[in-house]
């Protein structure tokens, strides 16, 4: 197999010949070129050859081929990978053990990494190894036997219904009031809310389609992305009449334009970060404290689950692809669940 060659513009070009067929490609770095060359060979029917790939190679290839990831996820993933030392990235992927990887996690924690960052690295590394195993860059996926680092605990502080009403009622801006109403009524994420267009609203049925998200990372303009869970997160949800009335009022005030939550009457979308910046000021006006804009999503979920709505329905409204995610995040918060279960089984045993 020919070695990658350096091109005049600093990139690396590889060429693969197998059984009279030829493929070639250009890559940004030498590591990516080697991994890409191995992948092309496997796609053409060859056996694995790049068994010298390092963890750094696998991570670079995963990030290079991450067109389907959200901009925020990719930005955060690059930050995490960029913090890794050479002692980690230079490890040969085909020989590293599960025990070694778990030791790396402990070392990162000892070096001052937060539990959330280590858990995120675990997810990124798992995806990188899975991709490499699929393309036979490595013979097997050791991450399948790695014990995940402890997930950082998140104590939820959702607002009460009175808090939400006070927040919306204190708004002097119709745009702010509509934004908070929709956040509480739909449980949609910040990027999904600002990504709503007028053609996503079915006024007759009282429903909203959530099919996109808007994102902005440092150094980029606001751009459209899939929802956090991709196309699986697309959903159509029913909205209460009061919230639909607020949407209709805004439509009447701005009959033209494309975006619902827009500071320019529908011409331009609202930047996601702008919501987080104005939210504390509106909280102060309302005399509230102790929760964030994202907690309106938690409010939506916990209120529904506490009222007995099935977790799979709540999961669908939130855009969770698996109801287990919904239960993992929220079940410990819901009061009275265990007591209710005890009372039910007691009635069954008494024959009531």
C-alpha positions in Angstrom: 0.0 0.0 0.0 1.5 3.3 -1.1 2.2 5.9 1.6 0.2 9.1 1.6 1.9 12.0 -0.3 2.0 15.6 0.6 0.3 18.0 -1.9 1.5 21.6 -2.6 -1.4 23.0 -0.5 -0.2 21.0 2.6 -2.9 18.3 2.5 -2.3 14.5 2.1 -3.3 12.4 -0.9 -3.7 8.7 -0.8 -4.3 6.2 -3.6 -5.5 2.6 -3.3 -5.2 -0.1 -6.0 -7.0 -3.4 -5.5 -7.9 -6.0 -8.1 -7.5 -3.5 -11.0 -9.7 -0.9 -9.3 -8.4 2.4 -8.0 -9.6 4.9 -5.5 -8.0 8.1 -4.2 -8.7 10.9 -1.7 -7.3 14.0 -0.1 -7.2 14.6 3.6 -6.3 17.5 5.9 -3.7 15.6 8.1 -1.5 12.5 7.8 -3.4 10.7 10.5 -6.7 11.2 8.6 -5.0 10.1 5.4 -3.9 6.8 6.9 -7.3 6.1 8.4 -9.0 7.1 5.2 -6.7 4.8 3.1 -7.6 1.9 5.4 -11.3 2.6 5.1 -11.1 2.7 1.3 -9.4 -0.6 1.2 -12.0 -2.2 3.4 -14.8 -0.7 1.3 -13.2 -2.2 -1.8 -13.1 -5.7 -0.1 -9.7 -5.9 1.5 -8.9 -7.1 5.0 -8.0 -4.8 7.8 -4.5 -3.3 7.4 -4.3 -0.2 9.5 -3.8 -1.9 12.8 -1.3 0.8 13.9 -4.0 3.4 14.2 -3.9 5.4 17.5 -6.7 6.7 19.6 -5.9 10.1 18.2 -6.4 8.7 14.7 -9.8 7.3 15.6 -10.9 10.5 17.2 -9.8 12.6 14.3 -11.5 10.4 11.8 -14.7 10.4 13.8 -14.7 14.2 14.0 -13.8 14.5 10.3 -16.7 12.4 9.3 -19.2 14.1 11.6 -21.4 15.9 9.1 -24.5 14.4 10.8 -23.7 15.8 14.2 -25.2 19.0 15.5 -22.9 22.1 15.5 -23.0 22.4 19.3 -22.1 18.7 19.7 -19.3 18.9 17.3 -18.0 22.1 18.9 -18.0 20.5 22.4 -16.5 17.3 21.1 -13.6 19.1 19.5 -13.0 21.0 22.8 -12.9 17.8 24.7 -10.6 16.0 22.3 -8.3 19.1 22.2 -7.7 18.8 25.9 -6.3 15.3 25.7 -2.6 14.8 26.2 -0.3 12.9 23.8 0.0 10.1 26.3 -3.7 9.3 25.6 -4.0 10.1 21.8 -0.7 8.2 20.9 -2.0 4.9 22.4 -2.4 2.2 19.8 -6.1 1.6 19.5 -5.8 -2.1 18.5 -4.0 -3.0 21.7 -5.5 -0.7 24.4 -7.5 -2.6 27.0 -10.7 -1.8 28.8 -8.8 -1.5 32.1 -6.4 1.0 30.4 -9.3 3.2 29.2 -11.0 3.1 32.6 -7.6 4.1 34.1 -7.5 7.0 31.6 -10.9 8.2 33.0 -9.6 8.2 36.5 -6.5 10.0 35.4 -8.5 12.8 33.8 -10.5 13.2 37.0 -7.3 13.4 38.9 -6.1 16.1 36.5 -9.0 18.3 37.2 -11.5 17.2 34.6 -15.1 17.5 35.7 -17.3 14.4 35.7 -19.4 15.8 32.9 -16.4 16.2 30.7 -15.1 12.7 31.4 -18.5 11.3 30.6 -18.7 13.2 27.4 -15.3 11.9 26.4 -16.5 8.4 27.0 -19.3 9.0 24.6 -17.0 10.5 21.9 -14.5 7.7 22.3 -17.2 5.0 22.1 -18.5 6.5 18.9 -15.0 6.7 17.4 -14.2 3.1 18.3 -17.5 1.9 16.9 -16.9 3.7 13.6 -13.4 2.3 13.4 -14.6 -1.3 14.1 -17.3 -0.9 11.4 -14.7 0.0 8.8 -12.3 -2.6 10.2 -9.6 0.0 11.0 -9.5 -2.0 14.3 -10.3 -5.7 14.6 -12.7 -5.3 17.6 -14.4 -2.6 19.6 -12.9 -2.7 23.1 -15.3 0.1 24.2 -18.0 -2.5 24.3 -16.5 -3.8 27.6 -15.5 -0.5 29.1 -17.4 0.5 32.2 -18.8 4.0 31.7 -17.6 6.7 34.2 -20.1 7.8 36.7 -22.7 10.1 35.1 -22.7 13.5 36.8 -25.8 13.9 38.9 -28.1 16.7 38.0 -30.4 18.1 40.6 -33.5 19.5 38.8 -35.0 22.7 39.9 -38.0 23.2 37.7 -40.2 26.2 38.4 -43.7 25.8 39.7 -46.8 26.6 37.8 -47.2 29.9 39.7 -43.6 30.7 38.8 -44.2 30.2 35.1 -47.4 32.3 35.2 -45.6 35.1 37.1 -42.7 35.1 34.6 -45.0 35.3 31.6 -47.3 37.9 33.2 -44.4 40.2 34.1 -43.0 40.3 30.5 -43.3 43.7 28.9 -42.3 42.2 25.5 -44.8 40.1 23.6 -41.9 38.2 22.1 -40.5 37.3 25.5 -43.9 36.2 26.8 -44.6 34.0 23.7 -41.1 32.5 24.0 -41.6 31.5 27.6 -45.1 30.3 27.0 -44.0 28.0 24.1 -41.0 26.7 26.1 -43.3 25.7 29.0 -46.2 24.4 26.8 -44.0 22.3 24.4 -40.9 21.4 26.3 -38.9 22.3 23.2 -35.2 23.0 23.4 -34.0 26.6 23.0 -32.6 26.0 19.5 -35.8 24.2 18.4 -38.0 27.2 19.6 -36.1 29.8 17.7 -36.1 27.5 14.7 -39.9 27.5 14.4 -41.3 28.9 11.2 -44.9 29.8 10.4 -45.4 26.9 8.1 -44.6 24.6 11.1 -47.9 25.7 12.7 -51.2 24.0 12.0 -53.7 26.5 13.5 -56.7 24.4 12.7 -55.4 21.3 14.4 -53.6 23.2 17.2 -50.3 21.5 16.5 -46.7 22.5 15.9 -44.1 20.6 14.0 -40.6 20.6 15.4 -38.2 19.6 12.5 -35.1 21.8 12.9 -33.0 23.6 15.4 -30.9 26.8 15.1 -27.4 26.9 16.5 -24.5 29.3 16.8 -21.0 28.4 18.0 -18.1 30.8 18.5 -16.9 32.1 15.1 -20.0 31.0 13.2 -23.2 32.6 12.1 -26.6 31.3 13.1 -27.3 28.2 11.1 -29.9 25.5 10.8 -29.1 22.0 12.1 -31.1 18.8 12.8 -32.7 18.5 16.2 -30.4 17.2 19.0 -31.5 13.6 18.2 -31.6 14.2 14.4 -34.5 13.2 12.3 -35.7 10.8 15.1 -36.3 14.0 17.1 -38.7 15.4 14.6 -42.2 15.5 16.1 -45.7 17.0 15.8 -47.1 18.0 19.2 -50.4 19.4 20.3 -50.4 22.9 21.9 -52.9 24.2 24.4 -55.4 26.8 23.1 -54.0 29.7 25.2 -50.5 29.3 23.7 -52.0 28.9 20.2 -53.9 32.1 20.7 -50.6 33.9 21.5 -49.1 32.5 18.3 -52.1 33.7 16.3 -51.8 37.2 17.9 -48.2 37.4 16.8 -49.1 36.2 13.3 -51.7 38.9 13.0 -49.2 41.5 14.1 -46.6 40.3 11.6 -48.4 38.8 8.6 -45.2 38.6 6.6 -41.9 37.0 7.5 -40.7 33.5 8.0 -39.7 33.0 11.7 -42.1 32.9 14.6 -39.7 34.0 17.4 -38.0 36.9 15.6 -36.9 40.4 16.8 -37.4 41.7 13.3 -41.0 40.7 12.7 -40.2 37.4 11.1 -37.4 38.5 8.8 -34.5 37.1 11.0 -34.6 34.3 13.5 -33.8 35.1 17.1 -30.2 34.0 18.1 -30.4 31.1 20.6 -27.9 32.8 23.0 -30.0 36.0 23.1 -32.7 34.1 25.0 -30.3 33.1 27.7 -29.1 36.6 28.0 -32.5 38.3 28.4 -34.0 35.6 30.7 -32.3 36.7 33.9 -33.6 40.2 33.5 -37.1 39.0 33.0 -36.8 36.8 36.0 -35.7 39.8 38.1 -38.7 41.9 36.9 -41.0 39.0 37.9 -39.3 38.7 41.4 -38.1 35.2 40.7 -34.8 33.4 41.0 -33.4 29.9 41.2 -34.1 28.5 37.7 -32.8 28.8 34.1 -34.6 29.1 30.8 -33.9 25.4 30.2 -35.8 24.6 33.4 -39.0 25.4 31.5 -38.3 22.2 29.6 -38.0 20.4 32.9 -41.2 22.1 34.1 -43.0 20.6 31.0 -41.7 17.1 31.6 -42.2 16.9 35.4 -45.7 18.4 35.3 -46.9 15.9 32.8 -45.2 12.9 34.5 -46.5 13.9 37.9 -50.0 14.2 36.4 -49.8 10.6 35.2 -49.1 11.1 31.5 -47.3 8.0 30.1 -43.5 8.4 29.8 -43.6 7.4 26.1 -45.9 10.3 25.4 -43.7 12.7 27.4 -40.6 11.3 25.6 -42.2 12.0 22.2 -43.1 15.6 23.1 -39.5 16.2 24.4 -37.9 14.7 21.3 -36.3 11.8 23.3 -35.9 8.8 21.0 -36.1 6.4 24.0 -38.5 6.7 26.9 -35.8 5.3 29.1 -34.0 8.6 28.7 -37.1 10.4 30.0 -37.4 8.2 33.0 -33.7 8.3 33.8 -33.7 12.1 33.8 -37.0 12.6 35.6 -38.3 9.6 37.5 -36.3 10.2 40.7 -37.8 13.7 40.9 -41.4 12.7 40.7 -42.9 12.6 44.2 -45.2 9.9 45.5 -44.5 7.3 42.8 -43.3 4.6 45.2 -46.1 5.4 47.7 -48.7 5.2 45.0 -47.2 1.8 43.9 -47.4 0.5 47.5 -51.1 1.6 47.8 -52.0 -0.1 44.5 -50.5 -3.4 45.4 -52.1 -3.2 48.8 -55.5 -2.8 47.2 -54.9 -5.8 44.9 -53.9 -8.0 47.8 -56.9 -7.0 49.8 -59.1 -7.8 46.8 -60.4 -4.2 46.6 
